[in-house]
Amino acid sequence: DDFPGRSITRYDMLDEVEDQYGLSTREAHEALHAILQQLIDIDGEDQVVIARTPQRPELLKSNPNDVDVRYWLTVRAESVDDIREALTVQYADS
């Protein structure tokens, strides 16, 4: 996470991974982002990420130079499938 000490905002896949593998929020978030980063390293960001949307776009209007901005990432359906498969392999023995 690029913002240590901050709480992790909930998202659907995070909840799914927590429930399916019994991970904490932080563990699930870090596992998802580690696999996502691997996909980006292999295929390139433009082949994995469809959109990058600020979590709080209203803050950018009042402070456009703010570097402390968190984004929601929308990834391709194929990438979601790849992430699920990688998690299944990673936690198969759990």
C-alpha positions in Angstrom: 0.0 0.0 0.0 1.4 3.4 -0.9 -0.1 5.0 2.2 1.2 3.1 5.3 -0.9 3.5 8.4 -4.1 4.3 6.6 -7.1 2.0 6.7 -7.9 0.0 3.7 -11.0 1.0 1.9 -13.3 -2.0 1.3 -13.8 -3.4 -2.3 -15.7 -6.5 -3.6 -12.7 -8.6 -4.5 -11.1 -7.8 -1.1 -14.2 -9.2 0.7 -14.2 -12.2 -1.6 -10.5 -13.1 -0.8 -11.0 -12.5 2.9 -14.0 -14.8 3.0 -12.6 -17.5 0.7 -9.1 -17.8 2.2 -9.7 -16.6 5.8 -7.2 -13.7 5.4 -7.1 -10.5 7.3 -8.0 -7.3 5.4 -4.3 -6.3 5.1 -3.2 -9.8 4.1 -5.9 -10.0 1.4 -5.2 -6.5 0.1 -1.4 -7.2 -0.1 -2.0 -10.6 -1.8 -4.3 -9.0 -4.4 -1.9 -6.1 -5.1 1.2 -8.4 -5.3 -0.5 -10.5 -8.0 -1.8 -7.5 -9.8 1.7 -6.0 -9.9 3.0 -9.3 -11.3 0.4 -9.2 -14.1 1.3 -5.5 -14.8 5.0 -6.4 -14.9 4.4 -9.3 -17.4 1.7 -7.8 -19.6 2.0 -4.1 -19.1 -0.4 -1.8 -17.3 -2.3 -0.9 -20.4 -3.2 -4.6 -20.9 -4.3 -5.1 -17.3 -5.8 -1.8 -16.0 -8.8 -0.3 -17.8 -9.3 2.8 -15.6 -7.8 4.6 -12.7 -10.4 6.7 -10.8 -9.6 8.9 -7.8 -11.3 7.6 -4.7 -12.2 11.2 -3.7 -12.2 13.3 -6.9 -13.6 16.3 -5.2 -10.2 16.7 -3.4 -8.4 17.0 -6.7 -10.6 20.1 -7.7 -9.5 22.0 -4.6 -5.9 20.7 -4.6 -4.9 19.5 -8.0 -1.2 19.2 -7.1 -1.9 16.8 -4.2 0.3 13.7 -4.5 -1.5 12.0 -1.7 -4.3 10.6 -3.8 -5.6 7.1 -3.8 -7.2 5.5 -6.9 -9.6 2.8 -7.6 -8.3 0.5 -10.3 -10.6 -1.2 -12.8 -9.0 -4.2 -14.4 -9.9 -6.4 -17.3 -12.1 -9.4 -16.7 -9.3 -11.7 -17.9 -7.0 -10.1 -15.3 -9.6 -10.8 -12.5 -9.7 -14.4 -13.6 -5.9 -14.6 -13.6 -5.8 -13.1 -10.0 -8.4 -15.6 -8.8 -6.4 -18.5 -10.4 -3.2 -17.3 -8.8 -4.8 -17.0 -5.4 -6.2 -20.5 -5.7 -2.7 -21.9 -6.4 -1.2 -19.8 -3.6 -3.7 -20.8 -1.0 -4.5 -24.3 -2.2 -3.1 -25.9 0.9 -4.8 -23.6 3.4 
